[in-house]
Amino acid sequence: MKTLPKHAAVLCRVSTEDQADGTSLDTQAEICVEEARKRGYQVTK
C-alpha cells in the first residue's frame, strides 16, 4: 500500500504594524516551514 505524503499549511500573524513592516513574518514562515519538514510534512503553498 502506498503511503500518502503528509501536508501542512503555515499561517503567520503579527500583533502590530511594526511587526508587519519588519522581518517578523518572514522569520516566522522560515521557522515553521523548517519545523514542518523536520517532522516529515510537505508545506502547501
Secondary structure, 3 states (H helix, E strand, C coil): CCCCCEEECCCCCCCCHHHHHCCHHHHHHHHHHHHHHHCCEEECC
